[in-house]
Amino acid sequence: PGIGRRWTGLCETPDLDILPARFAPRTAVFRAGLELGALHLGLLAASFAVRWRLLRSLAPLAGMARLLAAALAPFGADRGGMTVEARGQDAAGRHVRAAWWLVAEGGDGPTVPTLPALAILRALADGAAGLIPGARACAGVLPLALIEAEFASYRITTGRAVERPRPLFARVLGEGGFATLPAALRRMHDPGWRMAARGEAAVDGAQGVAARFIARLFGFPPAAPAVPVRVEMAAGNAGECWRRTFGGAAFTSQLRPAARPGRVIERFGPLAFELDLPRDGTGLDMVVRRWWAFGVPMPRALAPVGDATERVDTEGRFRFDVEIRLPLGLGRVVRYRGWLVPDESGEDRLRPAERAEGGA
């Protein structure tokens, strides 16, 4: 709050080792960014000189970079901040997101890293029990309240929030409509913040030159009588990201609520489709009503023809059947049909860049 939108980039930091070792999360991500977009994107551009091995390191340019940052300082503010966010399940097994944030005003940001150390020194001086000297990860040493008490002398404020996700399809269909779906479908469309599913599918490959080109462009799988399937779902306030892996082929789409009630928008790269969701007690269908290419509305007659159904098989598993065909009889792009069940193995390979919220 009060910081606004800024570019951030992935960082290599000890936190990526400490957090998994202490809390055993499936995924840990650390990002940092400079306030001025010109500086942040300029640093990104400069990094390509190292990536392309034109320079061994940017360290010799540090002095020049500091002069440039000082010259641009009047265009920035003396305000900085940080957010720590955890997503998972609470003690009752319910999906939850907890966030804590800090905002430092008036140039007090650089003092923030010193304050936990000051709190520990005060605790040691007061003879606090349980503080054992020695070099180790400084995690879980003091309660947060003692550290936050050190902020009182500075222009530093903190806050926290707890949020529980509402499934995308429950938002779109309404609680009553969502409740009419079979249990296997409700489970698959209630991923919490993250969920993975595994299963098996039969794949019918592309027909024709144009269809084969489209299939390869979007990463659709080739023909196979039986191939292992893994679907990884990540949810955010904006919608959901689904990454589907068929053997060695993978493709990703983003889903969000449409402006029209009862519909979703599914985006595959530059193409977006508005899907109607007719349903009954046996399952759910997805029917293309409108589509866009690069954000431009396209004629319905030129839309790829898609048939997608979700049902429950005789073993109570989520069953899918999806076929995509080119318009004007130009051939099938792909058809895949099979089953899925929630994957309880604990693996979670969805890349950070593919989170539904994404962005800065």
Salt bridges, closest charged atoms under 4 A:
GLU35 OE2 - ARG6 NH2 3.95
GLU85 OE2 - ARG87 NE 2.75
GLU85 OE1 - ARG97 NE 3.04
GLU85 OE2 - ARG355 NH2 3.58
ASP90 OD2 - ARG94 NE 3.04
ASP90 OD2 - ARG164 NH1 2.97
GLU105 OE1 - ARG79 NE 3.09
ASP108 OD2 - ARG155 NE 3.40
GLU148 OE1 - ARG160 NH2 3.75
GLU150 OE2 - ARG122 NE 2.72
GLU163 OE1 - ARG97 NH1 3.09
GLU175 OE2 - ARG166 NE 2.94
ASP204 OD2 - ARG337 NH1 2.92
GLU232 OE2 - ARG230 NE 2.89
GLU232 OE2 - ARG349 NE 3.91
GLU266 OE2 - ARG244 NH2 3.02
GLU274 OE2 - ARG263 NH1 2.70
GLU274 OE1 - ARG290 NH2 2.93
ASP276 OD2 - ARG289 NH2 3.31
ASP285 OD1 - ARG311 NH2 3.16
ASP307 OD2 - ARG325 NH1 3.13
GLU310 OE1 - HIS189 NE2 2.73
ASP313 OD2 - ARG317 NE 2.78
GLU315 OE2 - ARG317 NH2 3.53
ASP321 OD2 - ARG335 NH2 2.71
GLU323 OE1 - ARG325 NH1 3.48
ASP343 OD2 - ARG230 NH1 2.46
GLU347 OE1 - ARG349 NH1 2.80
ASP348 OD2 - ARG194 NE 2.69
GLU354 OE2 - ARG243 NH1 3.37
GLU354 OE2 - ARG351 NH2 2.51
GLU357 OE1 - ARG87 NH2 2.25
GLU357 OE1 - ARG355 NH2 3.72
